[in-house]
Amino acid sequence: MFASCFPEVIAQAKQCVIGCDTRLEPLFRRSFPQATVIGEKPEDRSRWEKSAPLTDFYSPAGSLPRQLRRGAADFPAHQGYLKADASRMRAWKERLASIPGRKIGLSWRGGRTVSWSARRSLTLERLLPLLSVAGAAFVNLQYGERKAEIEAFAARRGIRVHDFPEAIDDYDETAALCCALDLTISVCTAVVHLNGALGRPVWVIAPYVPEWRYGIRGAAMPWYPSARVYRQAVLGDWSSPLQQVERDLRERLAG
């Protein structure tokens, strides 16, 4: 999310050095070729200290919006500032072509206990009406343990959520898969931000009181023009947003 500020910093600086998690390094190198990108594991700063050229200023990425996103007009109407690997994207499109229907990415759990996972997570069973929409083929974007739930749901309901573990284990591969899909539907989790940063259409199913980055009302997210938010109307009640998502998906597929 904060990487949306990087193009402005790069444009203003003589040189820009971006330090990031190793999982983001390939994606950031491709997306910001004018910058020096140094990937490192969160627990090890040694690569940054050894590799980074001398800099005049340092800022955590999360502090950049204090200078660059002070009002609604400061959010650019971008079409994506991250770039997936084009060859991998084509490979995923070819691979998905054998699956009938429009390809819809799906993530239904987010966060951990300390980050209010229970408040923003769903189950495949709760999503049954959505997953039953004719003409839609759902592709897993859920990270973490999901195999048992996907298999049990398929056995019980006869509905398959296509899962490609190699695309989930590698974040750059996840980005390529997202770009090969027609749409992603997700609860509040990292998948939303990846799709929004790639400029891909993403529908967000949000709790009544989501984290600050999702705002508190309205369908828009200023960070991502391609995102649409479906919000709980009543605390803890998913009926309203899920029904609206289902209606809109049926309409989209019919169109």
QUILIN-V579366 format. One record per residue. RES is the residue in one letter. SS is DSSP state (alpha for helix, beta for strand, coil for the rest). PHI is phi in degrees with one decimal (none if undefined). OMEGA is omega in whole degrees, -180 to 180 (999 if undefined). Layout:
res:RES ss:SS phi:PHI omega:OMEGA
res:RES ss:SS phi:PHI omega:OMEGA
This chain:
res:M ss:coil phi:none omega:-179
res:F ss:alpha phi:-69.3 omega:178
res:A ss:alpha phi:-64.4 omega:175
res:S ss:alpha phi:-62.2 omega:179
res:C ss:alpha phi:-83.9 omega:-173
res:F ss:alpha phi:-59.8 omega:-179
res:P ss:alpha phi:-57.6 omega:179
res:E ss:alpha phi:-69.6 omega:178
res:V ss:alpha phi:-65.8 omega:180
res:I ss:alpha phi:-60.5 omega:-179
res:A ss:alpha phi:-67.0 omega:-176
res:Q ss:alpha phi:-91.6 omega:-173
res:A ss:coil phi:-97.0 omega:173
res:K ss:coil phi:-67.9 omega:173
res:Q ss:coil phi:-145.7 omega:179
res:C ss:coil phi:-131.8 omega:178
res:V ss:beta phi:-113.5 omega:-179
res:I ss:beta phi:-112.2 omega:174
res:G ss:beta phi:-98.1 omega:-176
res:C ss:beta phi:-149.6 omega:173
res:D ss:beta phi:-59.9 omega:-178
res:T ss:alpha phi:-57.9 omega:-179
res:R ss:alpha phi:-67.9 omega:-180
res:L ss:alpha phi:-95.8 omega:-173
res:E ss:alpha phi:-56.8 omega:-180
res:P ss:alpha phi:-60.5 omega:-179
res:L ss:alpha phi:-65.0 omega:-180
res:F ss:alpha phi:-71.2 omega:178
res:R ss:alpha phi:-61.8 omega:-180
res:R ss:alpha phi:-69.7 omega:-174
res:S ss:alpha phi:-80.9 omega:-177
res:F ss:coil phi:-128.0 omega:-174
res:P ss:coil phi:-65.1 omega:180
res:Q ss:coil phi:-78.5 omega:-179
res:A ss:coil phi:-102.0 omega:170
res:T ss:beta phi:-92.0 omega:-177
res:V ss:beta phi:-108.2 omega:-179
res:I ss:beta phi:-122.5 omega:179
res:G ss:beta phi:-91.3 omega:179
res:E ss:beta phi:-154.1 omega:174
res:K ss:coil phi:-75.8 omega:-176
res:P ss:coil phi:-54.3 omega:-177
res:E ss:coil phi:-87.5 omega:-175
res:D ss:coil phi:-133.9 omega:180
res:R ss:coil phi:-93.3 omega:-171
res:S ss:alpha phi:-64.6 omega:-178
res:R ss:alpha phi:-66.2 omega:177
res:W ss:alpha phi:-59.5 omega:-176
res:E ss:alpha phi:-62.5 omega:-178
res:K ss:alpha phi:-84.8 omega:-169
res:S ss:alpha phi:-104.3 omega:-172
res:A ss:coil phi:-72.7 omega:173
res:P ss:coil phi:-68.6 omega:179
res:L ss:coil phi:-62.6 omega:-179
res:T ss:coil phi:-126.8 omega:179
res:D ss:coil phi:-88.4 omega:-178
res:F ss:coil phi:-136.2 omega:177
res:Y ss:coil phi:-130.8 omega:176
res:S ss:coil phi:-146.0 omega:167
res:P ss:coil phi:-60.5 omega:-178
res:A ss:alpha phi:-56.6 omega:-178
res:G ss:alpha phi:-69.4 omega:178
res:S ss:alpha phi:-92.1 omega:-178
res:L ss:coil phi:-62.2 omega:180
res:P ss:alpha phi:-61.6 omega:177
res:R ss:alpha phi:-60.3 omega:179
res:Q ss:alpha phi:-99.3 omega:-168
res:L ss:alpha phi:-112.0 omega:-178
res:R ss:coil phi:-134.3 omega:-174
res:R ss:coil phi:-85.8 omega:178
res:G ss:coil phi:-153.8 omega:-176
res:A ss:alpha phi:-57.5 omega:-178
res:A ss:alpha phi:-69.9 omega:-178
res:D ss:alpha phi:-83.8 omega:180
res:F ss:coil phi:-89.3 omega:-177
res:P ss:coil phi:-70.3 omega:176
res:A ss:coil phi:-84.4 omega:-174
res:H ss:coil phi:-79.1 omega:175
res:Q ss:coil phi:-111.1 omega:-179
res:G ss:coil phi:115.6 omega:178
res:Y ss:coil phi:-110.4 omega:171
res:L ss:coil phi:-102.1 omega:-176
res:K ss:coil phi:-124.3 omega:176
res:A ss:coil phi:-77.9 omega:177
res:D ss:coil phi:-67.7 omega:-174
res:A ss:alpha phi:-62.0 omega:-179
res:S ss:alpha phi:-68.5 omega:178
res:R ss:alpha phi:-69.9 omega:177
res:M ss:alpha phi:-62.7 omega:178
res:R ss:alpha phi:-62.3 omega:180
res:A ss:alpha phi:-63.5 omega:179
res:W ss:alpha phi:-70.1 omega:177
res:K ss:alpha phi:-60.1 omega:179
res:E ss:alpha phi:-65.0 omega:-179
res:R ss:alpha phi:-67.8 omega:-178
res:L ss:alpha phi:-76.2 omega:-177
res:A ss:coil phi:-61.0 omega:-180
res:S ss:coil phi:-77.2 omega:179
res:I ss:coil phi:-94.4 omega:-179
res:P ss:coil phi:-65.8 omega:175
res:G ss:coil phi:97.6 omega:176
res:R ss:beta phi:-75.9 omega:-173
res:K ss:beta phi:-91.9 omega:-176
res:I ss:beta phi:-117.3 omega:175
res:G ss:beta phi:-71.9 omega:-175
res:L ss:beta phi:-142.7 omega:171
res:S ss:beta phi:-137.2 omega:-171
res:W ss:coil phi:-121.3 omega:176
res:R ss:coil phi:-130.7 omega:-180
res:G ss:coil phi:-142.6 omega:171
res:G ss:coil phi:72.9 omega:178
res:R ss:coil phi:-125.0 omega:-179
res:T ss:alpha phi:-56.0 omega:-177
res:V ss:alpha phi:-71.2 omega:179
res:S ss:alpha phi:-110.2 omega:172
res:W ss:coil phi:60.4 omega:-180
res:S ss:alpha phi:-58.1 omega:-177
res:A ss:alpha phi:-62.1 omega:-177
res:R ss:alpha phi:-73.3 omega:-174
res:R ss:alpha phi:-119.6 omega:-178
res:S ss:coil phi:-110.4 omega:179
res:L ss:coil phi:-127.0 omega:173
res:T ss:coil phi:-124.0 omega:177
res:L ss:coil phi:-62.4 omega:179
res:E ss:coil phi:-63.7 omega:178
res:R ss:coil phi:-66.3 omega:-179
res:L ss:coil phi:-92.4 omega:-175
res:L ss:alpha phi:-51.3 omega:-180
res:P ss:alpha phi:-58.6 omega:179
res:L ss:alpha phi:-68.7 omega:-178
res:L ss:alpha phi:-71.9 omega:179
res:S ss:coil phi:-92.3 omega:-178
res:V ss:coil phi:-63.7 omega:-179
res:A ss:coil phi:-67.0 omega:178
res:G ss:coil phi:91.1 omega:179
res:A ss:beta phi:-109.0 omega:174
res:A ss:beta phi:-116.6 omega:-173
res:F ss:beta phi:-95.0 omega:-177
res:V ss:beta phi:-118.8 omega:-176
res:N ss:beta phi:-68.0 omega:169
res:L ss:coil phi:-123.7 omega:-178
res:Q ss:coil phi:-79.5 omega:177
res:Y ss:coil phi:-88.7 omega:-179
res:G ss:coil phi:79.9 omega:-177
res:E ss:coil phi:-69.4 omega:179
res:R ss:coil phi:-147.5 omega:-173
res:K ss:alpha phi:-57.9 omega:-176
res:A ss:alpha phi:-63.3 omega:-179
res:E ss:alpha phi:-66.6 omega:180
res:I ss:alpha phi:-63.5 omega:-179
res:E ss:alpha phi:-67.4 omega:180
res:A ss:alpha phi:-65.4 omega:179
res:F ss:alpha phi:-65.7 omega:179
res:A ss:alpha phi:-63.5 omega:-180
res:A ss:alpha phi:-68.2 omega:-176
res:R ss:alpha phi:-81.2 omega:-172
res:R ss:alpha phi:-113.9 omega:-179
res:G ss:coil phi:72.2 omega:-180
res:I ss:coil phi:-115.9 omega:-177
res:R ss:coil phi:-99.5 omega:168
res:V ss:beta phi:-101.1 omega:-175
res:H ss:beta phi:-70.3 omega:-175
res:D ss:coil phi:-121.3 omega:178
res:F ss:coil phi:-120.9 omega:-175
res:P ss:alpha phi:-54.0 omega:-178
res:E ss:alpha phi:-64.4 omega:179
res:A ss:alpha phi:-83.4 omega:-179
res:I ss:alpha phi:-90.9 omega:-177
res:D ss:alpha phi:-74.8 omega:-178
res:D ss:coil phi:-121.1 omega:-172
res:Y ss:alpha phi:-66.5 omega:177
res:D ss:alpha phi:-65.9 omega:177
res:E ss:alpha phi:-70.3 omega:176
res:T ss:alpha phi:-59.8 omega:179
res:A ss:alpha phi:-61.4 omega:179
res:A ss:alpha phi:-65.1 omega:178
res:L ss:alpha phi:-63.7 omega:179
res:C ss:alpha phi:-57.0 omega:-178
res:C ss:alpha phi:-74.2 omega:178
res:A ss:alpha phi:-91.4 omega:-178
res:L ss:coil phi:-91.3 omega:177
res:D ss:coil phi:-80.7 omega:-174
res:L ss:beta phi:-167.2 omega:171
res:T ss:beta phi:-122.8 omega:174
res:I ss:beta phi:-118.7 omega:-172
res:S ss:beta phi:-149.8 omega:166
res:V ss:beta phi:-75.8 omega:-178
res:C ss:coil phi:-71.6 omega:-179
res:T ss:coil phi:-160.4 omega:-174
res:A ss:alpha phi:-61.4 omega:-180
res:V ss:alpha phi:-59.0 omega:177
res:V ss:alpha phi:-59.4 omega:-175
res:H ss:alpha phi:-71.1 omega:177
res:L ss:alpha phi:-64.1 omega:180
res:N ss:alpha phi:-64.2 omega:179
res:G ss:alpha phi:-61.8 omega:180
res:A ss:alpha phi:-70.7 omega:176
res:L ss:alpha phi:-82.6 omega:-177
res:G ss:coil phi:79.0 omega:-179
res:R ss:coil phi:-91.9 omega:180
res:P ss:coil phi:-65.3 omega:-180
res:V ss:beta phi:-141.6 omega:177
res:W ss:beta phi:-103.5 omega:-174
res:V ss:beta phi:-107.0 omega:176
res:I ss:beta phi:-97.2 omega:-169
res:A ss:beta phi:-113.3 omega:175
res:P ss:coil phi:-70.9 omega:-177
res:Y ss:coil phi:-58.9 omega:176
res:V ss:coil phi:-122.4 omega:-179
res:P ss:coil phi:-84.2 omega:173
res:E ss:coil phi:-62.8 omega:-172
res:W ss:alpha phi:-55.3 omega:-174
res:R ss:alpha phi:-65.8 omega:180
res:Y ss:alpha phi:-92.6 omega:-177
res:G ss:coil phi:71.5 omega:-176
res:I ss:coil phi:-114.2 omega:-180
res:R ss:coil phi:-154.2 omega:178
res:G ss:coil phi:83.8 omega:-177
res:A ss:coil phi:-94.1 omega:-173
res:A ss:coil phi:-96.2 omega:168
res:M ss:beta phi:-117.9 omega:-177
res:P ss:coil phi:-58.7 omega:180
res:W ss:coil phi:-67.3 omega:-171
res:Y ss:beta phi:-135.0 omega:177
res:P ss:coil phi:-60.4 omega:-177
res:S ss:coil phi:-86.3 omega:-178
res:A ss:beta phi:-96.2 omega:174
res:R ss:beta phi:-130.8 omega:-175
res:V ss:beta phi:-104.7 omega:174
res:Y ss:beta phi:-110.8 omega:-170
res:R ss:beta phi:-108.1 omega:170
res:Q ss:coil phi:-60.9 omega:175
res:A ss:coil phi:-86.8 omega:180
res:V ss:beta phi:-130.3 omega:-178
res:L ss:coil phi:-53.0 omega:177
res:G ss:coil phi:82.7 omega:-177
res:D ss:beta phi:-103.3 omega:-178
res:W ss:coil phi:-87.9 omega:-173
res:S ss:alpha phi:-56.8 omega:-175
res:S ss:alpha phi:-62.1 omega:-179
res:P ss:alpha phi:-65.0 omega:-179
res:L ss:alpha phi:-69.1 omega:177
res:Q ss:alpha phi:-64.0 omega:-180
res:Q ss:alpha phi:-69.1 omega:177
res:V ss:alpha phi:-61.5 omega:179
res:E ss:alpha phi:-61.2 omega:179
res:R ss:alpha phi:-61.3 omega:-178
res:D ss:alpha phi:-67.8 omega:178
res:L ss:alpha phi:-69.1 omega:177
res:R ss:alpha phi:-59.8 omega:-180
res:E ss:alpha phi:-65.5 omega:180
res:R ss:alpha phi:-63.4 omega:-179
res:L ss:alpha phi:-69.3 omega:178
res:A ss:alpha phi:-67.1 omega:-180
res:G ss:coil phi:-74.6 omega:999
